[in-house]
Amino acid sequence: MSGVLPVALEDATKIIGYLMLSDKEYVAVMQLHREVPRERLLEVIREFTGRIYQRPPVRSSVKRSLRIKRVYEIKLLEIKYPFVLLRIRCEHGTYVRKLIHDMGEVLGVGAHMRELRRVRTGPFKDDETLVTMHELSEALYMARELNDESRLRSLILPMEYGISHLPKVVINDGAVEALTHGADLAVPGISLIHEGIRKGDTVAILTIKGELVAVGEAVMSTEEVIQAKKGIAVKTKRVIMPRGIYPRLWKRKKSK
Amino acid sequence: MDITKEGISFIQKLDKFAGIERRFIVVKEPSTDERYGKLPTQRSLSELKRFGIINLDKPPGPTSHEVVAWIKKLLGLRKAGHGGTLEPL
């Protein structure tokens, strides 16, 4: 299958967990084993939208127990019997091949997936930022043989794009270094905060320059942060920025 | 444009990229010192190789794992990882 596969480099690999858990969107070709009326197909599509039960296929990388997956939308793009072009937006871990097979069973005629292309992984889409292997090797050639790194540099996005789908908290310079040492984020360290953050949300913590410092779990809602003068607002879960970039400003307790 | 404004505008660009429409609430007026850190857009190639991500169009055929291994070798990286397996064929 082809399509959007974000590849995180070196230290940025720490953020891939948050991308794996994000929603996916596919364009798929379903091949029907016998013809069915369009209305019947639309009916079954509706039936497979929402929360569905799915048993992962025999050849899969997870335990084969029945799981509930959310299918947000299935759009019928085109029918050219025996082929049906579908656009599917779903929760991570949904097997589209299985989804199409199961739709065939319910239709009573049988069906299988003929082709699949992922058009979105979290914030990454099939747009001008998408890079083919061919473009990448060409840019690499330019960098190595012609001493021109500009092309290659333009193909690699700052890792912050990989957490761009998360709600954000922007922090003051003085709070950065403590976080890289694993400290939680306290209210006085905050400069800007997205509206609508709820307790328990996974949030990205950025510097005012936009650099990713860490990913954390909100322990205060946006409203609580606005009201509070002090206290922990975000628990630091995963530190991404290396230490020593911002100054160390916190006071050290005197030890005897 | 000063670095604080540039930083904020980069953050807004991230929101736009992901289609996020939340507003930011100002808790403390933002101000950043240009002596520390740098704008993500100013990273050099070697910095991007540590703190970068490629929106790759995986070709059909190889596994996601094979594609990542290839990129790792091609760019001479210590480590690389992908965000969600796409089956080979």
Interface residues (C-beta under 8 A of the other chain):
Chain A: M1 S2 G3 V4 L5 P6 V7 A8 L9 E10 D11 A12 T13 I15 I16 L19 M20 S22 K24 S61 H92 R97 L116 R118 T121 G122 P123 F124 D126 T129 L130 V131 T132 M133 L136 S137 L140 A143 E149 L152 R153 L155 I156 L157 P158 M159 E160 Y161 G162 S164 H165 P167 K168 V170 N172 D173 V176 V187 P188 I190 S191 L192 I193 H194 E195 G196 L206 T207 I208 K209 G210 E211 L212 T222 V225 I226 I240 I245 Y246 P247
Chain B: I3 T4 E6 G7 I8 F10 I11 L14 D15 F17 A18 G19 I20 R22 R23 F24 I25 V26 V27 K28 E29 P30 S31 T32 D33 Y36 G37 K38 L39 P40 T41 R43 S44 L45 L48 K49 R50 F51 G52 I53 I54 N55 L56 D57 K58 P59 P60 S64 V67 V68 W70 I71 L74 L75 L77 R78 K79 A80 G81 H82 G83 G84 T85 L86 E87 P88 L89
